[in-house]
């Protein structure tokens, strides 16, 4: 037991007194000393708000605020510790809560049986590592609103690109433009540190306009070299409420001589929570002018099927939460299979996001998915690195396709 392990703060949230004390005794036997206990979700939440908690062992059935309510509230509060579910409920129920926790952005370590087996308990606790401390550079990224406004005004926002490839041929089929901020002092700033601020302060429209302009400028250059592939861009809900968006896209395509048929606009289901009529008008007008439409994060909301019926989508994008290791999870696999088949029957292109290993690649290729996007094929990169990536990918391709 090293010094760092002695410093780990572990909380057990369990309403059953004997089970709570027994679990604390087992954890203490592993050498951990900084232990907290809570009898329900309300007490656990209060403790998490008062001090640092590194690992939370959480029961699901508790009076008042149950485990799921606690996890939701912790997510909203930005909890950064590890989560271990301790439950005797059926496996499919616990797995669903684990997926829910991951969807909330929580760091899920796994589930613990009741009664807990010492070996399993030790393995789960030891699998935790603290969230990476912000580097000095990222500490500087505690960016205020004035900095962001200045960054937008000075065109410091730029697109990086994540290539997409065909499952059938392995050929480069397209790429997605992703916003990055090249800060003059802090260097590259990730979107998670500035996109929420832009949305909150109505800056997403000018930010989106910058990405559109720079991406289409790049597409123009690619076209001049003979590269004619699809370019995807994300549209958030607030952008879709901007009545000028459609005209901006049309004008920029004309300015850069880019065929709108080469542009796919990705829209998440959350966009439709707002004014569905306005969304229908904007998106239908974009399709009318030749742009492709992709329903992003398909299957993660309650309205996927309704949106497919309402709007003229051309692409269905499978969410990474279903794609990741789908070969090892029958439930995920069933969702993936049915989604690919649905896309095929509706005449839509299917895109799998979050492909990170060869097993997932092989399975999705066998199922007939059209397009692969994920770290297995390529990470997001600046425009200058695309050619080098393509050379490396072409060298990998014969072995991958033949396999």
C-alpha positions in Angstrom: 0.0 0.0 0.0 1.6 3.2 -1.1 1.1 6.7 0.2 -1.3 7.6 -2.6 -3.6 4.7 -1.8 -3.7 5.8 1.8 -5.0 9.2 0.6 -7.9 7.7 -1.5 -11.2 8.8 0.0 -13.9 6.1 -0.4 -17.6 6.4 0.4 -20.1 3.7 0.8 -23.8 4.7 0.2 -26.0 1.9 1.5 -29.2 2.0 3.5 -28.8 -1.5 5.0 -26.7 -1.0 8.2 -25.1 -4.5 8.3 -24.2 -4.5 4.6 -22.7 -1.0 4.8 -20.6 -1.8 7.9 -19.5 -5.2 6.3 -18.4 -3.4 3.1 -16.5 -0.7 5.0 -14.8 -3.5 7.0 -13.7 -5.2 3.8 -12.3 -1.9 2.3 -10.5 -1.2 5.5 -8.9 -4.7 5.3 -7.5 -3.7 1.9 -5.6 -0.9 3.6 -7.8 2.1 2.8 -8.3 4.4 5.8 -10.2 7.5 4.6 -13.7 6.1 4.6 -17.1 7.8 4.6 -20.6 6.3 4.9 -24.0 7.4 3.9 -27.4 5.9 4.7 -29.1 7.2 1.6 -28.7 9.3 -1.5 -29.4 12.6 0.2 -26.7 12.1 2.8 -24.2 10.8 0.2 -24.8 13.9 -2.0 -24.3 16.2 0.9 -21.0 14.6 1.8 -19.8 14.8 -1.8 -20.6 18.5 -1.8 -18.6 19.0 1.4 -15.4 17.2 0.6 -13.5 15.3 -2.1 -14.7 11.7 -2.7 -12.5 9.6 -4.9 -14.5 6.4 -5.1 -18.3 6.0 -4.4 -19.8 2.6 -3.8 -23.4 3.1 -4.4 -26.5 0.9 -3.7 -29.4 1.4 -6.1 -32.3 0.7 -3.8 -32.3 3.4 -1.1 -35.1 5.3 0.5 -35.7 8.9 -0.5 -33.1 9.6 -3.2 -32.2 6.2 -4.7 -28.9 5.3 -6.4 -30.0 6.5 -9.8 -31.2 9.8 -8.5 -27.9 10.2 -6.7 -25.9 9.5 -9.8 -27.9 12.0 -11.8 -27.3 14.7 -9.2 -23.6 13.9 -9.0 -23.3 14.2 -12.8 -25.0 17.6 -12.6 -22.5 18.7 -9.9 -19.5 17.6 -12.0 -18.4 14.7 -9.8 -15.0 13.4 -10.9 -14.6 10.3 -8.7 -15.0 6.6 -9.7 -18.4 4.9 -9.4 -18.9 1.3 -8.3 -22.5 0.0 -8.2 -23.2 -2.4 -5.3 -26.4 -4.2 -6.0 -28.2 -7.5 -5.9 -30.6 -6.5 -8.7 -30.8 -8.5 -11.9 -27.8 -8.1 -14.2 -29.6 -6.4 -17.0 -30.9 -3.7 -14.6 -27.5 -3.0 -13.2 -25.9 -2.9 -16.7 -28.6 -0.4 -17.8 -27.6 1.8 -14.8 -24.0 1.5 -15.6 -24.7 2.7 -19.2 -26.8 5.5 -17.8 -23.9 6.5 -15.5 -21.5 6.5 -18.4 -24.0 8.6 -20.5 -24.1 11.1 -17.7 -20.3 11.4 -18.0 -19.5 9.7 -14.8 -16.3 7.5 -14.4 -17.8 4.0 -14.0 -15.5 1.4 -12.6 -18.0 -1.5 -12.6 -20.5 -3.4 -10.5 -20.0 -5.3 -7.2 -21.9 -8.3 -6.2 -23.7 -8.7 -2.9 -22.1 -9.9 -0.7 -18.9 -8.5 -2.1 -16.1 -10.8 -3.0 -12.8 -9.4 -1.6 -10.9 -10.1 -4.9 -13.6 -8.4 -6.9 -13.7 -5.4 -4.5 -9.9 -5.0 -4.6 -9.8 -5.2 -8.4 -12.5 -2.5 -8.9 -11.0 -0.1 -6.3 -7.5 -0.5 -7.7 -8.8 0.1 -11.3 -9.5 3.7 -10.3 -7.0 6.4 -11.1 -7.5 10.1 -10.4 -8.8 12.2 -13.3 -5.8 13.7 -15.0 -4.9 16.9 -13.2 -5.1 19.9 -15.5 -1.8 20.8 -17.0 -0.5 24.2 -16.5 -1.7 24.9 -20.0 -5.2 23.8 -19.2 -5.3 25.7 -15.9 -4.9 28.7 -18.1 -8.0 27.5 -20.0 -10.2 28.7 -17.3 -11.3 31.0 -20.0 -13.6 34.0 -19.4 -16.2 35.3 -21.7 -14.1 38.2 -23.0 -11.4 35.8 -24.0 -13.8 33.7 -26.0 -15.3 36.7 -27.7 -11.9 37.9 -28.6 -11.0 34.4 -29.9 -14.1 34.4 -32.2 -13.5 38.0 -33.4 -9.9 37.2 -34.2 -10.8 33.9 -36.0 -8.8 31.8 -33.6 -11.3 29.0 -33.9 -10.4 26.4 -36.6 -11.5 23.0 -37.8 -9.7 19.8 -37.2 -10.8 16.8 -39.2 -11.5 13.2 -38.3 -11.4 11.0 -41.5 -14.1 8.4 -42.2 -13.5 5.3 -44.3 -15.7 2.7 -46.1 -16.1 -0.6 -44.4 -16.5 -2.3 -47.7 -13.4 -1.0 -49.5 -11.4 0.7 -46.7 -11.2 3.8 -48.9 -11.3 7.3 -47.5 -14.9 8.4 -47.8 -15.2 11.6 -45.9 -14.3 13.5 -42.7 -16.0 15.4 -39.9 -15.0 19.0 -39.1 -14.5 19.5 -35.3 -14.0 22.9 -33.7 -10.7 23.6 -32.0 -9.4 26.9 -30.5 -5.8 27.8 -31.3 -5.2 30.2 -28.5 -2.2 32.5 -28.9 -1.1 31.9 -25.3 -2.5 28.6 -24.2 -2.1 26.6 -27.5 -4.8 24.2 -28.6 -8.0 24.4 -26.5 -10.4 21.4 -26.6 -14.1 22.1 -27.5 -15.3 20.9 -24.1 -13.7 24.0 -22.6 -15.3 26.6 -24.8 -18.4 25.2 -26.7 -20.6 25.1 -23.6 -19.7 28.7 -22.8 -20.4 29.7 -26.4 -23.8 28.0 -26.3 -24.7 29.7 -22.9 -23.8 33.2 -24.1 -25.3 33.0 -27.6 -21.9 32.9 -29.3 -22.4 29.6 -31.1 -23.8 31.2 -34.3 -20.6 33.2 -35.0 -18.4 30.3 -33.9 -20.4 27.9 -36.3 -20.0 30.5 -39.1 -16.2 30.4 -38.7 -16.1 26.6 -38.8 -18.4 26.6 -41.9 -16.2 29.2 -43.7 -12.9 27.6 -42.9 -14.1 24.1 -43.6 -15.5 25.0 -47.0 -12.3 26.9 -47.8 -10.4 23.7 -47.1 -12.9 21.7 -49.2 -12.3 24.1 -52.1 -8.6 23.4 -51.9 -9.2 19.6 -51.8 -11.4 19.9 -54.8 -8.7 21.7 -56.8 -6.4 18.7 -56.1 -9.0 16.2 -57.3 -10.1 15.1 -53.8 -13.9 14.9 -53.8 -15.1 13.4 -50.5 -17.9 14.1 -48.1 -17.5 16.8 -45.4 -19.6 16.6 -42.2 -20.3 19.5 -39.8 -22.3 19.6 -36.6 -25.2 21.9 -36.1 -26.4 22.5 -32.5 -29.9 23.4 -31.5 -29.2 27.1 -31.1 -27.6 27.2 -34.6 -30.8 25.8 -36.1 -32.8 28.5 -34.4 -30.7 31.1 -36.3 -32.7 32.0 -39.4 -29.6 33.0 -41.3 -27.9 29.6 -41.0 -29.3 28.2 -44.2 -28.4 31.2 -46.3 -24.9 31.3 -44.7 -24.3 27.7 -45.8 -25.6 28.4 -49.3 -23.6 31.6 -49.7 -20.4 29.9 -48.4 -20.8 26.9 -50.8 -21.2 29.3 -53.7 -18.3 31.4 -52.6 -15.9 28.4 -52.4 -17.5 26.5 -55.4 -18.3 23.5 -53.2 -21.2 21.3 -54.2 -23.7 21.1 -51.3 -24.2 17.4 -52.1 -20.7 16.9 -50.6 -21.7 18.5 -47.3 -23.5 16.5 -44.6 -24.9 18.4 -41.6 -25.1 16.4 -38.4 -28.0 17.1 -36.0 -28.4 15.6 -32.6 -31.8 14.5 -31.3 -31.7 17.1 -28.5 -32.1 19.8 -31.1 -35.8 18.7 -31.6 -36.7 19.3 -28.0 -37.2 22.9 -28.9 -39.4 24.3 -31.7 -40.0 21.3 -33.9 -41.7 23.4 -36.6 -38.7 25.8 -36.9 -36.3 22.8 -37.1 -38.4 21.2 -39.8 -38.4 24.3 -41.9 -34.6 24.9 -41.6 -33.6 21.3 -42.2 -36.0 20.7 -45.0 -34.8 23.9 -46.7 -31.2 22.7 -46.4 -32.1 19.3 -48.0 -33.9 21.2 -50.7 -30.6 22.9 -51.6 -28.8 19.6 -51.7 -27.2 19.3 -48.3 -27.1 15.9 -46.7 -28.6 15.5 -43.2 -27.4 13.1 -40.6 -29.3 12.1 -37.4 -26.4 12.1 -34.9 -26.2 9.9 -31.8 -29.0 7.7 -33.1 -30.8 5.7 -30.5 -29.8 7.7 -27.5 -33.0 9.7 -27.2 -36.7 8.8 -27.1 -37.6 10.3 -30.4 -35.2 8.7 -32.9 -37.9 6.9 -34.9 -40.2 10.0 -34.9 -37.4 12.2 -36.3 -36.6 9.7 -39.0 -40.3 9.8 -40.1 -40.5 13.6 -39.9 -37.3 14.7 -41.7 -35.6 13.9 -45.0 -32.4 12.4 -43.5 -29.8 10.9 -45.7 -27.6 9.3 -43.0 -28.0 7.5 -39.7 -25.1 7.8 -37.3 -24.8 5.1 -34.7 -23.9 6.4 -31.3 -20.5 5.4 -29.8 -22.2 4.1 -26.7 -23.7 1.2 -28.8 -20.8 0.8 -31.1 -18.0 0.4 -28.5 -17.2 -3.3 -28.0 -20.6 -4.3 -29.4 -19.2 -7.7 -30.2 -19.1 -8.4 -26.5 -22.6 -7.2 -25.5 -25.6 -8.9 -27.0 -27.9 -6.0 -26.2 -25.7 -3.5 -28.0 -25.2 -5.9 -30.9 -29.0 -6.3 -31.3 -29.4 -2.5 -31.4 -26.6 -2.1 -33.9 -27.9 -4.9 -36.2 -31.4 -3.5 -36.2 -30.2 0.1 -36.8 -28.1 -0.9 -39.8 -31.0 -2.9 -41.2 -33.3 0.1 -40.6 -30.9 2.4 -42.4 -30.7 0.0 -45.3 -34.5 -0.3 -45.7 -34.9 3.5 -45.5 -32.1 4.1 -48.1 -29.9 5.9 -45.6 -26.1 5.6 -45.2 -25.1 4.1 -41.9 -22.1 5.5 -40.0 -20.6 3.9 -36.9 -19.0 6.4 -34.6 -16.5 5.2 -31.9 -14.9 2.2 -33.6 -11.7 1.6 -31.6 -10.5 -1.9 -32.3 -10.2 -4.5 -35.0 -13.0 -6.7 -33.6 -15.5 -4.0 -33.8 -14.3 -3.1 -37.4 -14.7 -6.7 -38.5 -18.1 -7.2 -37.0 -19.6 -3.9 -38.4 -18.1 -4.7 -41.8 -19.8 -8.1 -41.7 -23.1 -6.5 -40.7 -23.0 -4.2 -43.8 -22.4 -0.9 -42.0 -21.3 1.7 -44.6 -18.9 4.1 -43.0 -16.4 3.8 -40.1 -15.4 6.7 -37.9 -13.2 6.2 -34.8 -9.8 6.0 -33.3 -9.2 2.6 -35.0 -8.9 4.4 -38.3 -8.0 8.0 -37.4 -8.0 10.5 -34.6 -9.0 14.2 -35.3 -6.1 16.1 -36.8 -5.3 19.4 -38.4 -5.6 19.7 -42.2 -1.8 19.6 -42.6 -1.7 16.0 -41.3 -4.4 14.4 -43.5 -2.1 13.4 -46.3 0.4 11.7 -44.0 -2.5 9.9 -42.3 -3.8 8.7 -45.6 -0.4 7.2 -46.6 -0.2 5.3 -43.3 -3.8 4.1 -43.7 -3.3 2.9 -47.3 -0.3 0.9 -46.0 -2.5 -0.8 -43.4 -5.4 -1.4 -45.7 -4.4 -4.6 -47.6 -4.0 -6.6 -44.5 -7.2 -5.3 -42.9 -9.4 -5.9 -45.9 -8.0 -9.3 -46.6 -8.5 -10.3 -43.0 
